[in-house]
Amino acid sequence: MKQKLIGEITTIIDVQTVKVKVETIKIHPLYKKRYKSHKNYLVDTNGKNVEKHAMVEIESTRPISKNKKWKIISKNKSISNPNLKIQISK
């Protein structure tokens, strides 16, 4: 099954490549404090028109290049991330 994530476009590198920042909320195992962490992914645009700071849904795919292993499925209009998941770190 392919993994799907929601993130914000931070950089438009090329016509076919953008950098997407995906944020998650984690909980410290001992102190139970919540904190945000993020990871950047290089994503293939499939020729779609994208804008900086737009929310997009990305899906894992076969390796397109050395670092690109994700593609854009759909663009979301809202800025907030409704699918921000809480992960408990061990």
Backbone torsions as a table, in degrees:
resi	resn	phi	psi	omega
1	MET	NA	138.4	-177.5
2	LYS	-81.3	141.9	-179.8
3	GLN	-83.9	138.4	178.6
4	LYS	-122.2	139.0	179.6
5	LEU	-136.5	158.9	175.7
6	ILE	-119.9	131.5	-178.4
7	GLY	-153.1	179.8	-177.2
8	GLU	-110.6	136.7	177.3
9	ILE	-74.4	121.5	-179.4
10	THR	-102.7	-34.4	-176.6
11	THR	-141.1	136.2	171.8
12	ILE	-101.1	106.9	-174.2
13	ILE	-82.7	-43.8	-174.4
14	ASP	-150.4	-179.0	177.2
15	VAL	-64.5	-33.1	-175.8
16	GLN	-106.1	-2.3	-174.3
17	THR	-132.2	133.9	173.1
18	VAL	-133.6	159.3	175.5
19	LYS	-105.4	127.1	-177.4
20	VAL	-116.1	131.4	178.1
21	LYS	-100.8	122.4	179.5
22	VAL	-110.1	123.0	-179.2
23	GLU	-102.3	143.3	173.0
24	THR	-132.6	154.1	175.5
25	ILE	-106.1	126.3	179.6
26	LYS	-115.0	158.6	178.5
27	ILE	-117.9	130.3	178.7
28	HIS	-66.7	133.3	-174.0
29	PRO	-65.3	-31.6	-177.7
30	LEU	-94.2	-49.1	-172.9
31	TYR	-92.0	-9.1	176.6
32	LYS	60.9	20.2	177.3
33	LYS	-82.8	139.0	178.3
34	ARG	-88.5	140.8	176.0
35	TYR	-146.2	152.4	-179.6
36	LYS	-91.5	142.3	170.1
37	SER	-134.0	157.1	-179.0
38	HIS	-140.3	161.1	176.6
39	LYS	-141.6	141.6	179.6
40	ASN	-100.8	138.6	178.5
41	TYR	-125.3	140.6	170.0
42	LEU	-88.1	127.4	-169.7
43	VAL	-126.6	140.3	175.3
44	ASP	-83.3	136.3	-176.1
45	THR	-90.3	-13.4	-177.8
46	ASN	58.3	29.9	178.9
47	GLY	77.1	10.0	179.3
48	LYS	-81.5	148.4	175.5
49	ASN	-78.8	123.2	-179.6
50	VAL	-126.5	154.9	179.6
51	GLU	-122.0	153.4	177.3
52	LYS	-67.1	143.9	-179.5
53	HIS	69.8	15.9	175.9
54	ALA	-87.8	144.9	176.7
55	MET	-85.4	132.1	-178.8
56	VAL	-133.8	156.0	172.9
57	GLU	-104.4	128.4	-177.8
58	ILE	-117.6	155.6	-177.7
59	GLU	-134.7	142.4	178.2
60	SER	-70.6	148.6	-178.4
61	THR	-148.6	-178.7	177.1
62	ARG	-64.5	156.2	179.8
63	PRO	-61.9	123.9	179.1
64	ILE	-90.6	-37.7	174.4
65	SER	-146.7	-165.6	-176.9
66	LYS	-60.1	-41.6	-175.9
67	ASN	-112.8	-13.1	-178.0
68	LYS	-91.8	114.7	178.2
69	LYS	-133.8	17.1	-177.6
70	TRP	-132.8	154.9	174.9
71	LYS	-137.0	155.3	-179.4
72	ILE	-81.6	131.0	176.0
73	ILE	-95.4	-52.9	-177.3
74	SER	-148.8	160.2	177.4
75	LYS	-106.8	134.6	177.0
76	ASN	-105.9	146.2	-177.6
77	LYS	-83.7	-28.8	-173.0
78	SER	-77.1	150.9	179.0
79	ILE	-85.1	-35.8	-178.6
80	SER	-72.1	154.6	-177.6
81	ASN	-105.1	99.3	-176.1
82	PRO	-73.5	-20.9	-176.8
83	ASN	-100.1	30.0	178.8
84	LEU	-71.6	113.3	-174.5
85	LYS	-93.7	147.6	176.6
86	ILE	-96.4	124.7	179.6
87	GLN	-113.8	136.1	177.3
88	ILE	-95.3	116.9	179.7
89	SER	-82.4	144.2	-176.0
90	LYS	-108.1	NA	NA
